[in-house]
Structures are given as structure tokens and as C-alpha cells.
Amino acid sequence: MVHEEMVELSRLAASPPEIRRFTINKWHLATLVLVIIIITQIFLYLKLNSDYIYQRSELQLEYNSLHNSYGLLQVSYDMLQSNYYSFLSGYADLRNQINKRALQFGVEDFITPQDTTVENIVLNITGGWSTTSDWSEFWNNVKKMYDWVVDNIKFRPDGLFPTLPSTPLGNIEYKRDMWQFPNETLSLREGDCEDMAMLLTSIMLSYGGEKYGKIECIMIRGSLGAHVGLQMSFTGDKLTILDPAGHFYTQTLDGNLDSKDISTEINNWLNHWEPEVGSDARVERVFSNSVDKEFSSISEYVSWMYTR
């Protein structure tokens, strides 16, 4: 009996009730803490998710606003870019129109037989070409057209003429020579040698085209200056010079219009202009609405004319 009591006491001593209760409370506490943590995490998650949804909504609104603003800015940019390109194109066109007068390119634009003003002048001067097979009528009307330009277009030397730079930010340059369009010369009733020559060329091409021969402007140049007249070349290597500004034309001894050998007549005309142009004068250029040819010497010009 005593032995059994000692065993029981020993068993109780090994696992006292207080320690067992402490172990059970520890697990309860751990469970409670874990639940609290989970609840806290859920709460934080819900809070963060709510904040995320709110901020996302705000950012979406801001994005939509910025996107709309971007769209409006893109439209404005496209319009500005279109206006910019239109400005550049317009400036380039304006520069071309102005500079070609002084830089003397695009010569075909200055020979205008189809211009209404030119056609009307031809009818007023000649009444038209009634019989296109009549050679004498042609010569008579050529002389009438030449005389009309001499009598009605006053010679006026060019002043300084501005040329535009390649970009709007560049500087204007000034040239001492510029070309007028034939309708401008008719309107102003004045111009210099090339203005008269281009007008007469346009008038004669409007009258009969090149039925009997080629009709072109011819430019001569020497150390003292340059000059422009008109040439008509015919079969048989014949040449007629009409120079309204210089009051010169190829003529017979009695003053009638004539045509002569190319080499003979070009030298006659160069000799006529030697005091003003220089003894080294040569043909520099022949041009019309169908040709634009430059030369370095008289012989080069003569050879070209003989082989056309």
C-alpha cells in the first residue's frame, strides 16, 4: 500500500497540474496570435486593395485627361507642321519666282507666245497672218512687229534687284540685272534690251510660230558689257538679226529686212556693238521656249548654227 502511494506521488511529481495548464494556454495563445495576425493581414489587404482601387481610379482619370490632352496637342502639332511645310513650300515658290528674274534660269517661262496680252498685240499690229504661204506678207509683218516694239517700248536700264536667300533667315542679295515677263513689258511700256528681245520673240512666235525658221533670243558679251537681241535662222544657213533696243536689224542697202550668211551677219552685229560691249564680244547664249544653249566663242556658235 505504501508502495502504491509512493508510485502515485512520483507520477504526480513528474507532471504537476500547473505545468500542464501552462502548456495548454501557450497553444491557445499562439492560436490567438495567429488569428490576430491573419485578421490584421486581411484588414491590411482590404485597406491596401481599397487604396489601390482608389489610386488606380485616380490615375486612370489622370491618364485619360493626359491622353485627351495629348490628342489635342497632336492635332495642334500636325496643323503647325502642315502650316510650316506650306510656309516653306510657299517661300520656295516665291523665291523661285523672284530669283529667276535676276539669276536668269527657267528661260522658257519668259518666252510666252500663248499669253493673251501678247496674242492681242499681234492682232493689233498685223491683223493676223492671212496667207501663211505668202513670204512677202511674213516679212512685212515681221518689220511691223519690230517697228512696234522700237516705237512703243521705252528703253529703261535695270536698277538693283533683290534676290531672296535659300532660307527665310538668310540675307537678301542685290543684282544689277533682271528680266521682265513679256506681259509686264507690255504693261509698263518700258524695259531694257533683253525685255524687248523676249517680248519681240514672244510676239513673233505668237504670230506664226517657226513656220519659216527658228526664232530665238541671242545674247552677246564682251569685257565692257552684254546685250540681247533676236535671231531668225533659215534654211540655207541664213540669219536675220532683230535688235529693237539697239535699233539694228539685218537689211538690204535700201533698208528692207534681209537675211544673210550666218558668219557674215553675226560679225556685222558684233561690230555694231563693239564700242559698248568690247572688241572681244562673242555670242554667249541662245535661248527661247525650246532651247537654251551657251557658247564659249564665236566659232563655237557659228559651227552650231551651221549644223542645226
For each residue, the residues with C-beta under 8 A, 3 or more apart:
1: 4 5
2: 5 6
3: 6 7
4: 1 7 8
5: 1 2 8 9
6: 2 3 9 10
7: 3 4 10 11
8: 4 5 11 12
9: 5 6 12 13
10: 6 7 13 14
11: 7 8 14 15
12: 8 9 15 16
13: 9 10 16
14: 10 11
15: 11 12 19 20
16: 12 13 19 20
17: 20 21
18: 21 22
19: 15 16 22 23
20: 15 16 17 23 24
21: 17 18 24 25
22: 18 19 25 26
23: 19 20 26 27
24: 20 21 27 28
25: 21 22 28 29
26: 22 23 29 30
27: 23 24 30 31
28: 24 25 31 32
29: 25 26 32 33
30: 26 27 33 34
31: 27 28 34 35
32: 28 29 35 36
33: 29 30 36 37
34: 30 31 37 38
35: 31 32 38 39
36: 32 33 39 40
37: 33 34 40 41
38: 34 35 41 42
39: 35 36 42 43
40: 36 37 43 44
41: 37 38 44 45
42: 38 39 45 46
43: 39 40 46 47
44: 40 41 47 48
45: 41 42 48 49
46: 42 43 49 50
47: 43 44 50 51
48: 44 45 51 52
49: 45 46 52 53
50: 46 47 53 54
51: 47 48 54 55
52: 48 49 55 56
53: 49 50 56 57
54: 50 51 57 58
55: 51 52 58 59
56: 52 53 59 60
57: 53 54 60 61
58: 54 55 61 62
59: 55 56 62 63
60: 56 57 63 64
61: 57 58 64 65
62: 58 59 65 66
63: 59 60 66 67
64: 60 61 67 68
65: 61 62 68 69
66: 62 63 69 70
67: 63 64 70 71
68: 64 65 71 72
69: 65 66 72 73
70: 66 67 73 74
71: 67 68 74 75
72: 68 69 75 76
73: 69 70 76 77
74: 70 71 77 78
75: 71 72 78 79
76: 72 73 79 80
77: 73 74 80 81
78: 74 75 81 82
79: 75 76 82 83
80: 76 77 83 84
81: 77 78 84 85
82: 78 79 85 86
83: 79 80 86 87
84: 80 81 87 88
85: 81 82 88 89
86: 82 83 89 90
87: 83 84 90 91
88: 84 85 91 92
89: 85 86 92 93
90: 86 87 93 94
91: 87 88 94 95 164 168
92: 88 89 95 96
93: 89 90 96 97
94: 90 91 97 98 164
95: 91 92 98 99 164 165 166
96: 92 93 99 100 106
97: 93 94 100 101
98: 94 95 101 102 162 163 164
99: 95 96 102 103 163 164
100: 96 97 103 104 105 106 109 179
101: 97 98 104 161 178 179 180
102: 98 99 161 163 175 177 178 179
103: 99 100 163 175
104: 100 101 107 177 179
105: 100
106: 96 100 109 110
107: 104 110 111 217 287 288 289 292
108: 111 288 289 290 292
109: 100 106 112 181
110: 106 107 179 181 182 198
111: 107 108 182 198 201 202 205 217 287 288 289
112: 109 115 118 181 182 183 202 289
113: 118 119 202 203 205 206 209 289
114: 118 119 206
115: 112 118 119 182 183 202 206
116: 119 120
117: 120 121 182 183 186 187
118: 112 113 114 115 121 122 182 183 186 199 202 203 206
119: 113 114 115 116 122 123 206
120: 116 117 123 124
121: 117 118 124 125 148 186 203
122: 118 119 125 126 128 145 203 206 207
123: 119 120 126 127 128
124: 120 121
125: 121 122 141 144 145 148 203
126: 122 123 129 141 144 145 207
127: 123 130
128: 122 123
129: 126 132 137 138 141 207 208
130: 127 134 137
131: 134 137
132: 129 208 211
133:
134: 130 131 137 138
135: 138 139 212
136: 139 140
137: 129 130 131 134 140 141
138: 129 134 135 141 142 208 211 212
139: 135 136 142 143 256 257
140: 136 137 143 144
141: 125 126 129 137 138 144 145 207
142: 138 139 145 146 204 207 232 242 257
143: 139 140 146 147 249 256 257
144: 125 126 140 141 147 148
145: 122 125 126 141 142 148 149 200 203 204 207
146: 142 143 149 150 200 242 244 249 257
147: 143 144 150 151
148: 121 125 144 145 151 152
149: 145 146 152 153 196 199 200 203 244
150: 146 147 153 244 247
151: 147 148
152: 148 149 189
153: 149 150 185 189 190 191 195 196 199 244
154: 189 190
155: 190 191 192 193 196 245
156: 190 191 192
157: 192
158: 161 176 177 178 192
159: 176
160: 174 175 176
161: 101 102 158 174 175 176 177 178
162: 98 172 173 174
163: 98 99 102 103 172 173 174 175
164: 91 94 95 98 99 170 172
165: 95 168 169 170 171 172 173
166: 95 170
167: 170
168: 91 165
169: 165
170: 164 165 166 167
171: 165
172: 162 163 164 165
173: 162 163 165
174: 160 161 162 163
175: 102 103 160 161 163 178
176: 158 159 160 161
177: 102 104 158 161 192 194
178: 101 102 158 161 175
179: 100 101 102 104 110 194 195 198
180: 101 184 185 188 191 195 198
181: 109 110 112 184 185
182: 110 111 112 115 117 118 185 186 198 199 202 203
183: 112 115 117 118 186 187
184: 180 181 187 188 191
185: 153 180 181 182 188 189 190 191 195 196 198 199
186: 117 118 121 182 183 189 199
187: 117 183 184
188: 180 184 185 191
189: 152 153 154 185 186
190: 153 154 155 156 185
191: 153 155 156 180 184 185 188 194 195 196 199
192: 155 156 157 158 177 195 196 245
193: 155 196 197 227 228 229 243 245 246
194: 177 179 191 197 198 217 219 228
195: 153 179 180 185 191 192 198 199
196: 149 153 155 185 191 192 193 199 200 244 245
197: 193 194 200 201 217 218 228 229 230 243 244 245
198: 110 111 179 180 182 185 194 195 201 202 217 228
199: 118 149 153 182 185 186 191 195 196 202 203
200: 145 146 149 196 197 203 204 230 242 244
201: 111 197 198 204 205 215 216 217 230 288
202: 111 112 113 115 118 182 198 199 205 206
203: 113 118 121 122 125 145 149 182 199 200 206 207
204: 142 145 200 201 207 208 215 230 232
205: 111 113 201 202 208 209 210 215 288 289
206: 113 114 115 118 119 122 202 203
207: 122 126 129 141 142 145 203 204
208: 129 132 138 204 205 211 212
209: 113 205
210: 205 213 214 215
211: 132 138 208
212: 135 138 208 232 234
213: 210 232 233 234 235 238
214: 210 231 232 233 288 308
215: 201 204 205 210 230 231 232 288
216: 201 230 231 233 286 287 288 291
217: 107 111 194 197 198 201 228 229 230 231 286 287 288
218: 197 228 229 230 231 241 283 285 286
219: 194 226 227 228 283 284 285 286 287
220: 226 227 228 229 269 270 273 277 281 282 283 284
221: 225 226 227 277 281 282 284
222: 225 226 273 274 277 278 279 280 281 282
223: 278 280
224: 276 277 278
225: 221 222 276 277 278
226: 219 220 221 222 277 284
227: 193 219 220 221 243 245 246 273 276 277
228: 193 194 197 198 217 218 219 220 245
229: 193 197 217 218 220 241 242 243 244 245 246 248 269
230: 197 200 201 204 215 216 217 218 241 242 243 244
231: 214 215 216 217 218 239 240 241 242 286
232: 142 204 212 213 214 215 239 240 242 259
233: 213 214 216 238 239 240 262 305 308
234: 212 213 238 239 240 259
235: 213 238
236:
237: 261 262 305 306
238: 213 233 234 235 259 260 261 262
239: 231 232 233 234 250 259 260 261 262 265 266 305
240: 231 232 233 234 249 250 257 258 259 260 265
241: 218 229 230 231 248 249 250 265 266 268 269
242: 142 146 200 229 230 231 232 249 250
243: 193 197 227 229 230 246 247 248 249 269
244: 146 149 150 153 196 197 200 229 230 247
245: 155 192 193 196 197 227 228 229
246: 193 227 229 243 272 273
247: 150 243 244
248: 229 241 243 269 272
249: 143 146 240 241 242 243 257
250: 239 240 241 242 257 258 259 260 265 268
251: 255 256 257 258
252: 255 256 257 258
253:
254:
255: 251 252
256: 139 143 251 252
257: 139 142 143 146 240 249 250 251 252
258: 240 250 251 252
259: 232 234 238 239 240 250 265
260: 238 239 240 250 264 265 268
261: 237 238 239 264 265
262: 233 237 238 239 265 266 302 305 306
263: 266 267 302
264: 260 261 267 268
265: 239 240 241 250 259 260 261 262 268 269
266: 239 241 262 263 269 270 283 298 301 302 305
267: 263 264 270 271 298
268: 241 250 260 264 265 271 272
269: 220 229 241 243 248 265 266 272 273
270: 220 266 267 273 274 277 281 282 283 298
271: 267 268 274
272: 246 248 268 269
273: 220 222 227 246 269 270 276 277 281
274: 222 270 271 277 278 279 281
275:
276: 224 225 227 273
277: 220 221 222 224 225 226 227 270 273 274 281
278: 222 223 224 225 274 281
279: 222 274
280: 222 223
281: 220 221 222 270 273 274 277 278
282: 220 221 222 270 295 296 297 298 301
283: 218 219 220 266 270 286 295 298 301
284: 219 220 221 226 294 295
285: 218 219 292 293 294 295
286: 216 217 218 219 231 283 291 292 293 295 301
287: 107 111 216 217 219 291 292 293
288: 107 108 111 201 205 214 215 216 217 291 292
289: 107 108 111 112 113 205
290: 108
291: 216 286 287 288
292: 107 108 285 286 287 288
293: 285 286 287 304
294: 284 285
295: 282 283 284 285 286 298 300 301 304
296: 282 300
297: 282 300 301
298: 266 267 270 282 283 295 301 302
299: 302 303
300: 295 296 297 303 304
301: 266 282 283 286 295 297 298 304 305
302: 262 263 266 298 299 305 306
303: 299 300 306 307
304: 293 295 300 301 307 308
305: 233 237 239 262 266 301 302 308
306: 237 262 302 303
307: 303 304
308: 214 233 304 305
